Amino acid sequence: MLTSISGSSGSSGSSGSSGSSGSSGSGAITTSVFDVSGMTSYSGTATNPLLQQALLITRGALARDFRARPNEFDGIRFDDEDSKKGFNKVKETLLNLQDQASEAPDETYGRRLRKWDSETRFHIYVGEALDSVSFEYDGSSSASLSFRCLADKVLIAQIEKPDWDDKTWAEQLSEVLKRAESRRDRIPEILTQVAVPVAFYGMVLNLHPEQHRHVFELMSVLFWIGKQSVMRFKHHFNYPRPAEMWYAIEPLILTPGHASHPAGHATETHLVSTVCAALLKSILPDSERNDQNSPGYRYMQDREDILLKLAARISENRIYAGLHYPKDNEVGKVLGIRLAEYLLKRVGIPGFEQDSPLKGTAPNLAWLFLQARKELAGS
């Protein structure tokens, strides 16, 4: 089922994440969790105090470490003249570079894509991303995703079979039980993140459905690619959920109807966060992007840190809910980042295009990435 995750006419996408789909019930309740936990609620069109509470808790968790490291805010604090100069340099860089982001990789594809409706574009993007991707396994120790490009076969990600001994099982279950004691503080996040957590990205990236239509469209595509990819590994490894292994886990929400390893939320959110961070950094000119001491680099690095902390937070909430082991998230994170790097190389985003046989193999996706990049340059 395809469900819009942005509320705008510009994007469509998956019904989500790898979370639980629930049951159809009696048919008396027609409101979906995606209605009350997505951009419709975030915009205020439909009121859901639980989402606002979840966003507030998440924001506090994301900002906590940065408050402890005030030096990292030199670029936006006005405590002294140097800080003010740093902030102004970043602002000037972003404003001046909005026009740079408008170069089209191939306007032929752009003209066609502008013509099609959002669902048609969605299928074009996903098809281009996954049509030449193969899932392979040796029957015992590992499984992998690879992309075939003419005569080349490029490895995207390889995951080893999670062959845990009794000690590891005990450690993993103990970690889940330990987090279960602190579930109460995370209930709003856990419940609202059953849906695709697009509202949380809207908060962190300051997104608006009309001003960032292609960003939402890109996120929709990325969540779906992440889901499709991780499900291959889940099905192959067939690892039991925590509640299947130990009765005392007692999950806070319905256990999804698929295997545990790797974690879907971890895969999907790290894919989305890594791509968004790369697009933000790509806005900078080479001189700023390659200089770790430049104001622009430091500013974008802060934004990347927040995005990756958001992915980690959403992933960890699934452990608190009693649905995943910590090792599920560790592997899901790696898979998500590998998928992001694969896509960024295919579309030729600066910093990822070097000498790769993948470059230039996804012209339709490249157009979408470019439109999203332009919109982020203005945010």
SVG drawing of the C-alpha trace seen along z (x, -y; Angstrom):
<svg xmlns="http://www.w3.org/2000/svg" viewBox="-18 -41 59 64">
<polyline fill="none" stroke="black" stroke-width="0.4" points="0.0,0.0 1.3,-3.5 0.5,-6.2 1.6,-9.8 4.0,-10.7 4.1,-14.5 0.6,-15.6 1.6,-17.4 0.8,-16.7 4.5,-16.5 5.3,-13.3 4.1,-9.8 5.7,-6.9 5.5,-3.9 3.2,-3.2 6.3,-3.0 8.7,-1.7 9.2,1.8 7.0,1.2 3.9,3.2 0.9,2.7 -1.7,3.7 -5.0,5.3 -7.9,4.1 -10.3,4.2 -14.0,3.8 -13.8,1.0 -15.2,-1.6 -11.9,-3.5 -10.7,-5.0 -7.9,-7.3 -4.5,-5.9 -1.4,-6.3 0.1,-8.0 -2.6,-10.7 -2.0,-11.5 1.8,-11.1 2.9,-12.6 3.1,-16.0 -0.7,-16.5 -0.4,-16.5 2.9,-18.3 1.4,-21.2 -1.5,-21.5 -4.1,-20.5 -5.0,-17.5 -4.1,-17.8 -2.2,-15.1 -0.7,-16.3 1.2,-13.0 3.3,-13.8 4.2,-17.3 5.2,-15.7 7.3,-13.1 9.0,-15.9 9.8,-17.8 11.4,-14.8 13.3,-14.0 14.6,-17.6 15.7,-17.5 17.6,-14.3 19.3,-15.6 20.3,-18.9 21.7,-17.5 25.1,-16.6 25.5,-19.8 24.8,-21.9 27.7,-20.0 30.0,-21.1 29.5,-24.8 32.6,-25.3 30.8,-23.5 28.3,-26.4 31.0,-29.0 29.5,-29.5 26.1,-30.6 26.7,-32.2 27.3,-35.9 29.4,-35.8 32.3,-37.4 33.2,-39.0 34.8,-35.9 31.6,-33.9 29.5,-36.5 31.8,-36.5 31.6,-32.7 27.8,-32.7 27.6,-35.5 30.1,-33.5 27.8,-30.4 24.7,-32.5 26.5,-34.2 27.7,-30.9 24.2,-29.3 22.5,-32.2 25.1,-32.6 25.0,-28.9 21.3,-28.4 21.7,-29.1 24.6,-26.6 22.2,-23.8 20.0,-24.4 22.2,-22.7 20.2,-19.8 22.0,-16.5 19.8,-15.9 16.8,-18.2 15.2,-15.6 14.4,-13.5 13.4,-16.6 10.8,-17.6 9.3,-14.1 9.3,-13.8 7.6,-17.1 4.8,-15.8 4.1,-12.6 2.0,-12.3 3.8,-11.6 2.9,-7.9 4.4,-7.4 7.6,-9.2 7.8,-7.1 7.8,-3.8 10.3,-5.2 12.7,-6.2 12.4,-2.9 12.6,-0.8 15.8,-2.6 17.3,-2.2 16.6,1.5 16.0,3.1 19.7,4.2 20.2,5.1 20.6,8.7 20.4,10.5 22.9,13.3 23.8,15.7 26.1,18.6 23.7,20.7 25.6,20.5 27.6,17.5 26.6,14.3 24.2,12.5 24.8,9.5 23.3,6.9 25.1,6.1 24.5,3.9 25.2,5.1 26.4,2.3 27.3,3.6 30.3,5.8 30.8,4.6 29.3,6.1 29.5,3.6 29.0,4.8 26.5,2.6 26.5,4.4 27.4,7.7 26.0,8.9 27.3,11.9 24.8,14.4 24.2,13.5 25.3,16.7 25.0,15.9 26.1,18.2 24.2,18.5 26.3,15.7 25.5,13.3 21.8,14.1 21.8,13.5 23.6,10.2 21.2,9.0 18.1,9.9 19.4,8.3 20.0,5.0 16.4,5.1 15.1,5.8 17.2,3.0 15.7,0.5 12.2,1.7 12.5,0.3 12.8,-3.2 10.0,-2.9 7.7,-5.4 9.8,-8.4 9.8,-7.3 6.2,-6.3 5.3,-9.3 8.2,-8.7 7.6,-4.9 3.9,-5.3 4.3,-8.0 7.3,-6.4 5.3,-3.3 4.5,-5.5 7.2,-6.7 9.0,-9.3 8.8,-12.1 7.6,-14.6 10.8,-14.2 12.8,-15.0 10.5,-17.9 11.5,-19.3 15.2,-18.7 15.4,-20.0 12.7,-22.7 10.7,-21.3 7.4,-22.5 5.3,-20.3 5.1,-23.1 8.6,-24.5 10.3,-21.1 8.1,-18.9 11.0,-17.1 12.7,-16.6 9.6,-14.8 9.4,-12.9 13.0,-11.8 12.5,-10.7 9.5,-8.7 11.6,-6.9 14.5,-6.3 12.2,-4.8 10.8,-2.4 14.3,-1.4 15.4,-0.8 12.4,1.3 12.7,3.4 16.4,4.0 16.3,4.9 13.4,7.3 15.6,9.5 18.0,9.9 15.3,10.3 13.6,13.1 16.9,14.8 18.3,14.8 14.9,15.4 16.0,14.3 13.4,14.3 12.2,11.2 13.1,10.6 9.6,11.5 9.9,14.8 13.0,15.6 12.0,14.4 8.5,14.0 9.3,11.1 10.1,8.7 6.3,7.8 6.6,5.4 4.9,2.0 3.4,2.2 2.5,5.0 5.5,7.1 5.9,6.8 5.1,9.8 8.6,10.4 12.0,11.3 14.2,9.1 17.7,8.9 18.7,6.4 16.5,3.6 14.3,1.9 14.0,-1.4 17.8,-1.6 18.3,-0.8 15.8,-3.3 16.6,-6.2 20.4,-5.9 19.8,-5.8 17.6,-8.9 19.9,-10.8 23.1,-10.0 21.6,-11.1 20.2,-14.4 23.5,-15.1 25.4,-14.5 23.0,-16.8 23.5,-19.6 27.3,-19.3 27.2,-19.2 25.7,-22.7 29.1,-24.0 31.8,-24.8 34.8,-22.5 36.9,-25.0 34.5,-24.9 33.4,-21.3 37.0,-20.0 38.2,-22.3 37.2,-20.9 38.0,-24.2 35.9,-26.3 32.7,-27.9 30.5,-26.2 32.0,-22.7 31.5,-23.1 28.0,-24.3 27.0,-21.4 28.9,-19.0 26.7,-20.1 23.6,-19.4 24.9,-16.0 25.5,-15.1 21.9,-16.0 20.6,-13.9 22.6,-10.9 21.6,-11.3 18.0,-11.4 18.5,-8.1 20.1,-6.6 17.4,-7.8 14.6,-6.4 16.4,-3.1 17.0,-2.9 13.3,-3.5 12.6,-0.2 14.8,1.5 12.9,-0.3 9.7,0.9 10.9,4.5 11.0,5.1 14.8,5.3 18.2,6.2 21.1,3.7 22.9,5.8 19.9,5.5 20.4,1.8 24.2,2.0 23.8,4.0 20.8,2.0 22.9,-1.2 25.7,0.2 23.2,1.4 21.5,-2.0 24.7,-3.9 25.9,-1.5 22.6,-1.9 23.0,-5.7 26.6,-5.6 25.4,-3.4 22.7,-5.9 24.9,-8.9 27.5,-7.4 24.9,-6.6 23.6,-10.1 27.0,-11.7 26.7,-13.9 29.9,-15.8 32.1,-13.7 30.8,-10.4 31.3,-10.4 35.1,-9.7 36.1,-6.9 32.9,-4.9 31.4,-2.7 28.1,-3.6 28.3,-7.3 25.7,-8.3 23.6,-5.2 20.5,-6.7 19.5,-9.9 16.0,-10.0 17.1,-9.7 19.8,-12.3 17.1,-14.7 15.2,-14.1 18.3,-14.4 19.1,-17.7 15.7,-19.2 15.9,-18.2 19.3,-19.7 18.0,-23.0 15.2,-23.0 17.6,-22.3 19.8,-25.1 17.0,-27.4 16.1,-26.1"/>
</svg>
